Amino acid sequence: MEKFHRNERLAVLMKTLCDSPGETFTLGSFADMFGSAKSTISEDIDIVQNLLEKFDLGSIESMSGSLGGIRFVPSYKKDKIKSILNSLCQDLSNSQRILPGGYLYMLDIIYDPKKISDIGYIFAGHFYKREIDCVITVETKGIPLAFATAKQLGVPLVIARHNSEATDGPSVNINYVSGSSKKIQTMVLPMRALKGYSRLLFIDDFMKGGGTAKGIIDMVREFESEVVGIGVVIETLEPSKKLVDDYVSLLTLNIVNTEDKIIDLKPSKEWI
C-alpha cells in the first residue's frame, strides 16, 4: 500500500470530517484508509482538533464504547458569532429594506450562500446536543436556512407545504392560527416525509407571534414525533408573548418606524 505523509493524512482527515458533520468515524476506518497504526491516526486527529479550535472552525467529539469513534461538530465561538450577527444587523438595518407591515426585505440575505452557511453553523452548534433526527421548515423562505442547518448537523430536511401536490402521495393536513394576523392557514406534510418518533429542529426566517412554530409542533405530533428545538433568524419584540416558549432567535427586531425609516435591530440576548 502507498505510504502517506502526515500532511497528506491531515488534509484528507480535515476534508472528510468537515464534509460529513455529525457522522461517526472509527479510528480503524482511517487506519485502513491510510495503512497506518491507530496510534498514528490518533495523533493526527489531535493535530486536526487543534487546528479546528485555533481557526474557530468547530471541534471533534470523541465517543467511547462499541459504537464509538469521532465526529466533527460545526460551531463558532461566541466572539465570532457576535461578529457575524453584528454584520447581519448592519446589512438588514438599511431603511430601504422596510416593507409594509413592519417586515424587512431579506431575500438577498437568505439566498447568499456564505451568510446562510454561517447561520447554519450557528444553529447547528447550538442545537447539536439535542440529538436531532431531522430539520423541518415551512415553504418557502425558510428552506435555504433549514437546508444549511441540516447540512451542518448531517441530518435530512423535511419541508411542510401550504398546499398538497400530486407527487406528495398521502398527506397529513392541519389548520393553524397565525400568531400575528390570527388568520387560519393550512399546513401539509406527506406521510412518507417523516418517520415516527423523530426528534425535529424547526428553523425559520422570521417569528412574530409564533403561530407557524406552534403549527409545526401540532403537525409532527400526528407523526408521533416531537419538536425539540426552534431556531429563527429574526424575532419581533412585540408581541412579547409568543405562542411557543422554547426557541432561539439570532436577531431581535425592536422597532420598524415606517414614517421615519428607522430600523432598530440587534443581536438577541442569547448571544450578547
C-alpha positions as CSV (number, residue, x, y, z in Angstrom):
1,M,0.0,0.0,0.0
2,E,1.1,3.5,-0.8
3,K,2.7,5.3,2.2
4,F,1.0,8.6,3.0
5,H,2.9,11.5,4.6
6,R,1.4,13.2,7.7
7,N,0.5,16.4,5.8
8,E,-1.5,14.3,3.3
9,R,-3.3,12.4,6.1
10,L,-4.2,15.7,7.8
11,A,-5.6,17.2,4.6
12,V,-7.8,14.2,4.0
13,L,-8.9,13.9,7.6
14,M,-9.9,17.5,7.7
15,K,-11.8,17.3,4.4
16,T,-13.5,14.0,5.3
17,L,-14.6,15.2,8.8
18,C,-15.8,18.7,7.8
19,D,-17.7,17.4,4.8
20,S,-19.6,14.9,6.9
21,P,-20.6,16.7,10.1
22,G,-22.4,14.5,12.7
23,E,-21.2,11.3,11.0
24,T,-19.3,8.9,13.3
25,F,-15.9,7.6,12.0
26,T,-13.8,5.0,13.7
27,L,-10.1,5.2,14.1
28,G,-9.9,1.8,12.4
29,S,-11.6,3.1,9.2
30,F,-9.0,5.8,8.9
31,A,-6.2,3.4,9.8
32,D,-7.3,1.1,6.9
33,M,-7.6,4.1,4.6
34,F,-4.1,5.2,5.2
35,G,-2.4,1.9,6.1
36,S,-1.3,3.4,9.4
37,A,-1.5,2.4,13.0
38,K,-4.4,3.6,15.1
39,S,-2.0,5.4,17.4
40,T,-0.7,7.3,14.4
41,I,-4.2,8.3,13.4
42,S,-5.0,9.3,17.0
43,E,-2.0,11.7,16.9
44,D,-3.3,13.1,13.5
45,I,-6.8,13.6,15.0
46,D,-5.3,15.6,17.9
47,I,-3.5,17.9,15.3
48,V,-6.7,18.4,13.3
49,Q,-8.6,19.2,16.6
50,N,-6.0,21.8,17.5
51,L,-6.3,23.4,14.0
52,L,-10.1,23.5,14.1
53,E,-10.0,25.2,17.5
54,K,-7.3,27.6,16.5
55,F,-9.2,28.8,13.5
56,D,-12.6,28.6,15.1
57,L,-14.0,26.1,12.6
58,G,-15.6,23.7,15.1
59,S,-14.4,20.7,17.1
60,I,-14.0,16.9,17.1
61,E,-16.1,15.0,19.6
62,S,-14.9,11.5,20.8
63,M,-17.4,8.8,21.7
64,S,-16.4,5.7,23.7
65,G,-18.0,2.2,23.6
66,S,-18.5,-0.4,21.0
67,L,-20.1,2.1,18.7
68,G,-17.7,4.8,19.5
69,G,-15.5,6.9,17.3
70,I,-15.1,10.6,16.4
71,R,-17.3,13.1,14.7
72,F,-17.0,16.7,13.6
73,V,-19.2,19.2,15.3
74,P,-19.6,22.5,13.5
75,S,-19.6,25.5,15.9
76,Y,-18.4,29.0,16.3
77,K,-17.1,30.7,19.4
78,K,-19.2,33.5,20.9
79,D,-17.0,36.3,19.6
80,K,-17.2,35.1,16.1
81,I,-21.0,34.7,16.4
82,K,-21.3,38.2,17.7
83,S,-19.3,39.5,14.7
84,I,-21.5,37.6,12.2
85,L,-24.7,38.8,13.9
86,N,-23.5,42.4,14.0
87,S,-22.7,42.2,10.3
88,L,-26.2,40.9,9.6
89,C,-27.7,43.7,11.7
90,Q,-25.8,46.3,9.7
91,D,-26.9,44.7,6.4
92,L,-30.5,44.5,7.5
93,S,-30.8,47.9,9.0
94,N,-30.8,49.7,5.7
95,S,-34.0,51.8,5.6
96,Q,-34.7,50.7,2.0
97,R,-35.5,47.2,3.3
98,I,-38.7,48.3,5.1
99,L,-41.8,46.6,3.8
100,P,-45.5,47.2,4.7
101,G,-46.5,45.7,8.0
102,G,-43.1,46.3,9.6
103,Y,-41.3,43.4,7.8
104,L,-37.9,43.6,6.2
105,Y,-36.7,42.5,2.8
106,M,-34.4,39.6,3.4
107,L,-34.3,37.6,0.2
108,D,-30.7,38.7,-0.7
109,I,-29.5,37.5,2.7
110,I,-31.5,34.3,2.6
111,Y,-30.0,33.4,-0.9
112,D,-26.4,34.4,-0.1
113,P,-24.5,31.1,0.3
114,K,-21.9,32.5,2.7
115,K,-24.3,34.2,5.0
116,I,-26.6,31.2,5.0
117,S,-23.7,28.8,5.7
118,D,-22.7,31.0,8.8
119,I,-26.3,30.9,10.0
120,G,-26.4,27.1,9.6
121,Y,-23.2,26.8,11.6
122,I,-24.6,28.9,14.4
123,F,-27.8,26.9,14.7
124,A,-26.0,23.6,14.3
125,G,-23.5,24.4,17.1
126,H,-26.3,25.5,19.4
127,F,-28.7,22.5,18.8
128,Y,-26.4,19.5,18.0
129,K,-26.5,18.1,21.6
130,R,-30.3,17.7,21.3
131,E,-29.9,14.6,19.1
132,I,-31.7,15.9,16.1
133,D,-33.1,13.4,13.6
134,C,-34.4,15.9,11.1
135,V,-34.6,19.6,10.4
136,I,-38.1,20.9,9.4
137,T,-39.3,24.1,8.0
138,V,-42.2,25.6,6.1
139,E,-42.0,26.7,2.4
140,T,-40.5,28.9,1.1
141,K,-38.1,31.4,2.6
142,G,-37.1,29.1,5.4
143,I,-35.8,26.4,3.1
144,P,-32.3,27.7,2.5
145,L,-31.8,28.4,6.2
146,A,-33.1,24.9,7.2
147,F,-31.1,23.2,4.4
148,A,-27.8,24.9,5.6
149,T,-28.6,23.8,9.2
150,A,-29.5,20.3,8.2
151,K,-26.2,20.0,6.2
152,Q,-24.1,21.1,9.2
153,L,-26.0,18.6,11.5
154,G,-25.7,15.8,9.0
155,V,-29.5,15.1,9.0
156,P,-32.3,15.2,6.4
157,L,-34.5,18.2,5.7
158,V,-38.3,18.0,5.8
159,I,-40.5,20.7,4.3
160,A,-44.1,21.4,5.2
161,R,-46.2,23.0,2.4
162,H,-49.3,25.2,2.4
163,N,-50.8,23.1,-0.4
164,S,-50.6,19.4,-1.3
165,E,-49.2,18.2,-4.6
166,A,-50.0,15.0,-6.6
167,T,-46.4,13.9,-6.2
168,D,-46.6,14.0,-2.4
169,G,-48.8,11.0,-2.1
170,P,-51.0,10.6,1.0
171,S,-50.5,13.7,3.3
172,V,-51.5,15.0,6.7
173,N,-53.2,18.3,6.7
174,I,-53.8,20.6,9.7
175,N,-55.2,24.1,10.2
176,Y,-53.3,26.5,12.4
177,V,-53.8,30.1,13.5
178,S,-51.2,32.7,12.6
179,G,-49.8,34.2,15.8
180,S,-49.7,37.7,14.2
181,S,-52.7,38.0,11.9
182,K,-54.9,35.5,13.7
183,K,-55.8,34.0,10.3
184,I,-56.4,30.3,9.8
185,Q,-53.9,28.7,7.5
186,T,-53.2,25.2,6.2
187,M,-50.1,23.1,6.6
188,V,-49.5,19.9,4.7
189,L,-46.8,17.2,5.2
190,P,-46.6,14.0,3.1
191,M,-46.9,10.9,5.3
192,R,-43.7,9.4,3.8
193,A,-41.7,12.6,4.6
194,L,-41.2,11.8,8.3
195,K,-40.6,8.7,10.3
196,G,-42.5,8.2,13.5
197,Y,-40.8,9.0,16.9
198,S,-38.4,11.5,15.3
199,R,-36.8,14.5,17.1
200,L,-37.0,17.6,15.0
201,L,-35.5,21.0,14.8
202,F,-37.7,23.7,13.3
203,I,-35.8,26.5,11.5
204,D,-37.4,29.6,10.0
205,D,-36.5,33.1,8.9
206,F,-39.0,35.2,10.9
207,M,-41.1,34.9,14.0
208,K,-43.8,37.4,15.0
209,G,-46.4,35.7,17.1
210,G,-45.1,32.1,16.8
211,G,-48.1,30.7,15.0
212,T,-46.1,28.8,12.4
213,A,-43.9,27.2,15.0
214,K,-46.9,26.2,17.0
215,G,-48.5,24.7,13.8
216,I,-45.3,22.7,13.2
217,I,-45.4,21.3,16.8
218,D,-49.0,20.2,16.3
219,M,-48.3,18.8,12.9
220,V,-45.4,16.5,13.9
221,R,-47.5,15.1,16.8
222,E,-49.6,13.5,14.1
223,F,-46.5,11.5,13.2
224,E,-45.8,10.7,16.9
225,S,-42.8,12.9,16.8
226,E,-41.7,16.0,18.6
227,V,-40.0,19.3,18.0
228,V,-37.0,19.5,20.4
229,G,-35.7,22.9,19.2
230,I,-36.8,26.0,17.4
231,G,-34.4,28.5,15.7
232,V,-35.4,31.7,13.9
233,V,-33.2,34.3,12.3
234,I,-35.3,37.3,13.4
235,E,-38.0,37.6,16.1
236,T,-40.0,40.8,16.7
237,L,-40.1,42.4,20.2
238,E,-43.8,42.6,20.0
239,P,-45.9,40.7,20.8
240,S,-43.7,39.8,23.8
241,K,-45.7,36.7,24.5
242,K,-45.3,34.1,21.7
243,L,-47.3,31.0,21.1
244,V,-44.2,29.0,21.8
245,D,-41.7,29.4,24.6
246,D,-38.6,27.3,23.9
247,Y,-37.0,29.0,20.9
248,V,-33.7,30.7,19.9
249,S,-33.5,33.8,17.7
250,L,-30.4,35.3,16.3
251,L,-31.6,38.9,16.0
252,T,-34.4,40.8,17.7
253,L,-36.4,43.4,15.7
254,N,-37.3,46.1,18.2
255,I,-38.8,48.9,16.1
256,V,-39.6,49.5,12.4
257,N,-40.6,53.1,12.0
258,T,-42.1,53.3,8.5
259,E,-42.5,57.1,8.7
260,D,-39.0,58.0,9.8
261,K,-37.4,55.0,8.1
262,I,-35.8,53.7,11.3
263,I,-34.9,50.1,11.9
264,D,-33.8,49.0,15.4
265,L,-32.4,45.5,15.0
266,K,-29.9,44.0,17.5
267,P,-28.4,40.5,18.2
268,S,-30.7,38.6,20.6
269,K,-29.8,38.4,24.3
270,E,-28.7,34.8,23.8
271,W,-25.6,36.0,22.0
272,I,-24.7,39.2,23.9
